[in-house]
């Protein structure tokens, strides 16, 4: 079954720690770290979206929904603290959940590609944070049958990266 505009999965609260389902108007952000996420010329690499995490439905994003400086500073602190070894946070890029959910592939224009779920797990040992969420490829796209070399997966990842490149929330110009 493919997902459509009004997929009920996005309306369910999956984690009692969260403030509720991820709304379309919410800004979802990811950090880009240097040097791992950038080419030598400074362009964002595909590594910004880890294939294993996206294919597993566990691509980590952080919800910015109250728009306060305190919220942004808390999120920046968390993201900076999660920098991969020998990397520093260079940018925090964002997109609204609605924009991410609106991504379609030319080969399947009626089908949604992404879900945004209020999965608050921040690690594999049970730690949670109410502003953590995940992006997952909709089951209708058959992510369990994809791998990182699959042309459909490459197209999905490129569209998601393009979407995030649209808004930089840090550093502010």
QUILINDA-V234053 format. One record per pair of residues at least 6 apart in sequence whose C-alpha atoms are under 8 Angstrom apart, sorted by sequence separation. I is the first residue (numbers start at 1). J is the second residue. If there is no record, write none. Layout:
# QUILINDA-V234053
[[I | J] [I | J]]
This chain:
# QUILINDA-V234053
[[38 | 44] [39 | 45] [53 | 59] [83 | 89] [104 | 110] [105 | 111] [121 | 127] [122 | 128] [137 | 143] [146 | 152] [147 | 153] [148 | 154] [13 | 20] [14 | 21] [37 | 44] [38 | 45] [53 | 60] [64 | 71] [104 | 111] [121 | 128] [122 | 129] [146 | 153] [12 | 20] [13 | 21] [37 | 45] [64 | 72] [80 | 88] [104 | 112] [105 | 113] [120 | 128] [121 | 129] [12 | 21] [37 | 46] [50 | 59] [80 | 89] [103 | 112] [104 | 113] [120 | 129] [11 | 21] [37 | 47] [49 | 59] [79 | 89] [102 | 112] [103 | 113] [120 | 130] [122 | 132] [10 | 21] [11 | 22] [36 | 47] [37 | 48] [101 | 112] [102 | 113] [103 | 114] [120 | 131] [121 | 132] [10 | 22] [101 | 113] [102 | 114] [120 | 132] [121 | 133] [62 | 75] [101 | 114] [119 | 132] [120 | 133] [100 | 114] [101 | 115] [118 | 132] [119 | 133] [101 | 116] [118 | 133] [119 | 134] [32 | 48] [76 | 92] [117 | 133] [118 | 134] [116 | 133] [117 | 134] [116 | 134] [117 | 135] [97 | 116] [116 | 135] [117 | 136] [115 | 135] [116 | 136] [114 | 135] [115 | 136] [114 | 136] [115 | 137] [114 | 137] [115 | 138] [113 | 137] [114 | 138] [113 | 138] [112 | 138] [113 | 141] [111 | 140] [30 | 60] [30 | 61] [29 | 61] [30 | 62] [28 | 61] [29 | 62] [28 | 62] [29 | 63] [28 | 63] [29 | 64] [27 | 63] [28 | 64] [26 | 63] [27 | 64] [26 | 64] [27 | 65] [26 | 65] [113 | 156] [31 | 79] [30 | 79] [33 | 83] [105 | 155] [33 | 84] [36 | 87] [105 | 156] [35 | 87] [34 | 87] [35 | 88] [33 | 87] [34 | 88] [33 | 88] [34 | 89] [33 | 89] [34 | 90] [103 | 159] [32 | 89] [33 | 90] [103 | 160] [31 | 89] [32 | 90] [33 | 91] [31 | 90] [32 | 91] [31 | 91] [32 | 92] [100 | 160] [31 | 92] [32 | 93] [30 | 92] [31 | 93] [60 | 122] [29 | 92] [30 | 93] [100 | 163] [29 | 93] [30 | 94] [99 | 163] [29 | 94] [28 | 94] [29 | 95] [27 | 94] [28 | 95] [64 | 131] [27 | 95] [28 | 96] [63 | 131] [95 | 163] [27 | 96] [28 | 97] [62 | 131] [63 | 132] [94 | 163] [95 | 164] [26 | 96] [27 | 97] [62 | 132] [63 | 133] [94 | 164] [25 | 96] [26 | 97] [61 | 132] [62 | 133] [93 | 164] [94 | 165] [95 | 166] [24 | 96] [25 | 97] [26 | 98] [60 | 132] [61 | 133] [93 | 165] [94 | 166] [95 | 167] [24 | 97] [25 | 98] [60 | 133] [61 | 134] [93 | 166] [94 | 167] [23 | 97] [24 | 98] [60 | 134] [61 | 135] [93 | 167] [94 | 168] [22 | 97] [23 | 98] [24 | 99] [59 | 134] [60 | 135] [93 | 168] [94 | 169] [58 | 134] [59 | 135] [92 | 168] [93 | 169] [24 | 101] [57 | 134] [58 | 135] [59 | 136] [91 | 168] [92 | 169] [93 | 170] [57 | 135] [58 | 136] [91 | 169] [92 | 170] [57 | 136] [91 | 170] [92 | 171] [56 | 136] [57 | 137] [91 | 171] [54 | 135] [55 | 136] [90 | 171] [54 | 136] [55 | 137] [54 | 137] [56 | 143] [55 | 143] [56 | 144] [55 | 144] [55 | 146] [55 | 147] [22 | 116] [22 | 117] [21 | 117] [22 | 118] [51 | 147] [52 | 148] [5 | 102] [21 | 118] [51 | 148] [20 | 118] [18 | 118] [18 | 119] [18 | 120] [14 | 117] [15 | 118] [17 | 120] [13 | 117] [14 | 118] [15 | 119] [10 | 115] [13 | 118] [14 | 119] [15 | 120] [4 | 110] [9 | 115] [10 | 116] [4 | 111] [5 | 112] [10 | 117] [3 | 111] [4 | 112] [49 | 157] [2 | 111] [3 | 112] [2 | 112] [3 | 113] [17 | 128] [18 | 129] [19 | 130] [22 | 133] [46 | 157] [17 | 129] [18 | 130] [19 | 131] [46 | 158] [49 | 161] [17 | 130] [18 | 131] [48 | 161] [18 | 132] [46 | 161] [3 | 138] [29 | 164] [2 | 138] [3 | 139] [2 | 139] [3 | 140] [1 | 139] [2 | 140] [1 | 140] [2 | 141]]
